[in-house]
Amino acid sequence: MNSSSNNQDIQHVLDNIGESIRDITPPPGLSGRIMQQIDNTDFTAFRKPLHLFSPKIVIPVCALIICIAGIAVIKNKFIGSKYDDYSVLMNNQITIDFVVSAGEANTVSLIGDFNDWDMDSCRLVKQDKGVWKTSLVLAPGRYQYQFVIDGKKYLPDPKAKEYVKDGYGNTNSVIEINKRRIIG
């Protein structure tokens, strides 16, 4: 049996079914009975306002809020940072705020591995009460750095958690950034 004869047989059966369906008429009074059922249906249950303070809504919402708060507390406790001023960016880089108190300084620079120890590439901005601040976007890694006051005085970061000797008689601050937290 070839496929064209199969197609012809199927088409013949479908034509017969189509002709049979055309001859079907609904029983008398069917549409009237359907309309009567619709008229007798009480639709007021569908018009009641949603009660926002019912236990079916309040309990799950409270449970969700408690779970979110618990996750936030756990995240801060176990994955949090030792460095106060940072925010994680989309591409795993982190914005770090470097802050130092430098009293009557005229200029403050930040030098380190991240800017090839270039004194002119990263100037801090003077804030209130002799505090100087700048922000850098850094990729995960370990960085050594110092502040330079008025182009002459080299100062390690007093907020750093780790320090190393630089081999030239100075002390460098160390900051280590990984994907989850900042160390140092």
C-alpha positions as CSV (number, residue, x, y, z in Angstrom):
1,M,0.0,0.0,0.0
2,N,1.5,3.3,-1.0
3,S,1.2,6.7,0.8
4,S,-1.1,8.3,-1.8
5,S,-3.8,5.6,-1.3
6,N,-3.4,6.0,2.5
7,N,-4.0,9.8,2.1
8,Q,-7.0,9.1,-0.1
9,D,-8.5,6.7,2.5
10,I,-8.0,9.2,5.3
11,Q,-9.5,12.0,3.2
12,H,-12.6,9.8,2.5
13,V,-13.1,9.1,6.2
14,L,-12.8,12.7,7.1
15,D,-15.3,13.8,4.4
16,N,-17.8,11.2,5.8
17,I,-17.3,12.5,9.3
18,G,-17.8,16.1,8.1
19,E,-21.1,15.2,6.4
20,S,-22.3,13.4,9.5
21,I,-21.6,16.4,11.8
22,R,-23.5,18.8,9.5
23,D,-26.6,16.7,9.9
24,I,-26.6,16.9,13.7
25,T,-29.1,19.3,15.3
26,P,-29.3,20.0,19.0
27,P,-32.3,18.6,20.9
28,P,-35.2,21.1,21.2
29,G,-34.9,23.4,24.2
30,L,-31.2,22.8,24.8
31,S,-30.2,26.5,24.5
32,G,-33.1,27.5,26.8
33,R,-32.0,25.0,29.5
34,I,-28.4,26.3,29.3
35,M,-29.6,29.9,29.7
36,Q,-31.8,28.9,32.6
37,Q,-28.8,27.3,34.3
38,I,-26.8,30.5,33.8
39,D,-29.6,32.6,35.2
40,N,-29.9,30.4,38.3
41,T,-26.1,30.5,39.1
42,D,-25.1,32.7,42.0
43,F,-22.1,34.8,40.9
44,T,-21.9,36.9,44.0
45,A,-19.1,34.7,45.3
46,F,-16.9,35.9,42.4
47,R,-17.7,39.6,43.3
48,K,-16.5,39.5,46.9
49,P,-13.4,41.7,47.6
50,L,-10.2,39.9,48.6
51,H,-9.7,40.1,52.3
52,L,-6.0,41.1,52.6
53,F,-6.0,40.5,56.4
54,S,-7.3,37.0,56.3
55,P,-5.1,34.3,57.8
56,K,-4.8,32.7,54.3
57,I,-2.9,35.7,53.2
58,V,-1.2,37.1,56.4
59,I,0.5,33.9,57.5
60,P,2.3,33.1,54.2
61,V,3.3,36.8,53.8
62,C,4.7,36.9,57.4
63,A,6.6,33.6,56.8
64,L,8.1,35.0,53.6
65,I,9.2,38.2,55.4
66,I,10.8,36.2,58.2
67,C,12.7,33.9,55.7
68,I,14.0,36.9,53.8
69,A,15.2,38.6,57.0
70,G,16.8,35.4,58.2
71,I,18.7,35.0,54.9
72,A,19.9,38.6,55.2
73,V,21.2,38.1,58.7
74,I,22.9,34.8,57.8
75,K,24.5,36.4,54.7
76,N,25.9,39.3,56.7
77,K,27.2,37.1,59.5
78,F,28.9,34.5,57.4
79,I,29.6,36.1,54.0
80,G,29.9,39.7,55.2
81,S,32.9,42.0,54.8
82,K,35.5,43.1,57.3
83,Y,35.7,46.3,55.3
84,D,32.8,48.7,55.9
85,D,32.7,50.7,52.7
86,Y,32.1,48.5,49.6
87,S,29.5,47.4,47.2
88,V,29.6,44.4,44.7
89,L,29.1,45.2,41.1
90,M,27.6,42.9,38.4
91,N,31.0,41.8,37.0
92,N,32.5,40.6,40.3
93,Q,34.3,43.9,40.8
94,I,33.9,45.8,44.0
95,T,33.8,49.5,44.7
96,I,36.0,50.3,47.7
97,D,36.0,53.6,49.6
98,F,39.4,54.6,50.8
99,V,39.2,57.2,53.6
100,V,41.9,58.8,55.7
101,S,42.1,61.7,58.2
102,A,44.8,64.0,57.1
103,G,44.2,67.2,59.1
104,E,45.6,70.2,57.3
105,A,46.9,68.4,54.2
106,N,46.7,70.2,50.9
107,T,46.6,67.1,48.8
108,V,46.2,63.4,49.5
109,S,46.9,60.7,46.9
110,L,46.3,56.9,46.9
111,I,49.1,54.8,45.4
112,G,49.2,51.0,45.1
113,D,49.4,47.9,43.0
114,F,46.1,48.9,41.4
115,N,47.5,52.1,39.8
116,D,51.2,51.2,39.4
117,W,52.1,53.4,42.4
118,D,51.3,56.5,40.4
119,M,50.8,59.5,42.7
120,D,48.9,61.5,40.2
121,S,46.3,58.9,39.1
122,C,44.2,58.8,42.2
123,R,43.6,62.0,44.2
124,L,41.3,61.9,47.3
125,V,38.7,64.6,47.8
126,K,38.6,66.6,51.0
127,Q,35.4,66.0,53.1
128,D,34.4,67.6,56.4
129,K,36.8,67.9,59.4
130,G,40.1,66.9,57.5
131,V,38.8,63.6,56.2
132,W,39.8,62.7,52.6
133,K,38.0,60.1,50.5
134,T,38.1,58.4,47.1
135,S,36.4,55.3,45.6
136,L,38.0,52.7,43.3
137,V,36.5,49.8,41.4
138,L,38.8,46.7,42.0
139,A,38.7,43.2,40.7
140,P,39.2,40.3,43.2
141,G,42.9,40.1,44.2
142,R,45.4,41.1,46.8
143,Y,46.6,44.8,46.7
144,Q,49.2,46.8,48.6
145,Y,48.7,50.5,48.9
146,Q,49.6,53.7,50.8
147,F,48.3,57.3,51.2
148,V,50.6,60.1,50.2
149,I,50.2,63.4,52.0
150,D,51.2,66.6,50.1
151,G,53.4,64.5,47.8
152,K,55.9,63.8,50.6
153,K,54.6,61.9,53.5
154,Y,53.8,58.2,53.0
155,L,51.1,56.9,55.3
156,P,49.6,53.3,55.6
157,D,45.9,53.0,56.0
158,P,45.0,53.1,59.7
159,K,41.8,51.1,58.9
160,A,43.8,48.2,57.3
161,K,43.8,44.8,58.9
162,E,47.1,43.8,57.4
163,Y,50.4,45.5,56.7
164,V,53.7,44.5,55.0
165,K,57.1,46.1,54.7
166,D,57.8,47.6,51.2
167,G,61.6,47.1,51.2
168,Y,62.2,50.8,51.1
169,G,61.6,51.5,54.8
170,N,57.9,52.1,54.5
171,T,54.9,50.0,55.5
172,N,52.2,49.2,52.9
173,S,48.6,48.5,53.8
174,V,47.1,45.3,52.3
175,I,43.6,44.7,51.1
176,E,42.5,41.3,49.8
177,I,39.3,41.1,47.8
178,N,37.7,37.8,46.8
179,K,34.2,37.3,45.3
180,R,32.5,37.1,48.6
181,R,34.3,39.4,51.0
182,I,37.1,41.8,51.6
183,I,39.9,40.9,53.9
184,G,42.2,43.6,55.3
